[in-house]
Amino acid sequence: MAIQLDIVETPDKVAQKAASIVANLIQAKPNAVLGLATGSTPVPTYKRLVQMHRKNGLSFAHITTFNLDEYVGLPESHEQSYRFFMHQNFFQHIDIPPEQTHIPNGLAPDPDQECEAFESKIQSAGGVDLWLLGIGHNGHIAFNEPGSSSDSRTRLISIAPETITANSRFFDHPSQVPRQALTVGVATILEAGKILLLATGKDKALAVSKAMNGPVSPNWPASALQHHPDCTFILDQEAASLMTFTHSTR
Ligand code: PGA
């Protein structure tokens, strides 16, 4: 079992590849269950899927979606909540009924119960067919920060200081970035039938090379993907720029 690598020239080609894999899945299985991610990396992929919906009639009417995570304390109407992000970038432009979209509720009065219910909903939907992922500079997947074990499940976590710094670009001030989130676990992600991790830009090169070639360790949560039977990293050339280097120094 090894992570498959698909290196393309540009971020736009990453989006093209990812969108066509998702579209092929939907064509083969119109009621597929998709795992989705927020962050800047998948935005061009969502744009492509919206285009396919508008121009080619790709329908999401029978799809069910689950998102990786949500900030604690932000209402859905907050423009930095992940529910808002998904609505803006994807859901409002396609034909998916809102009740088929699932994102942990960051305002749930009992976060543990919310996390358990989220796992149950994934099970009831029959599991995730394909999960789209990004990766953090510190090797996180979803908000599984360093220290997250490969058997972790959906839970309340504290966001790592380096992630707060990275995400502060979306807020007026770093102090506004929520300190906690609800996130699916590494084990929750590993149960997906297929995983596509997207990364673009030089600043992700180290993160992806350690995920692919480094030791499998909770210190680098994305390294757990090495244990998945069908995981592909779709990278632009910049994000892939340390791959050869890492191979040659193993
Ligand atoms: P990004 O975030 O796509 O905005 O770089 C990815 C992540 O933190 O998982």
Residues whose N, C-alpha, C, O or C-beta is under 5 A from the ligand:
A	BS01	PGA	T38 G39 S40 T41 G134 I135 G136 H140 A142
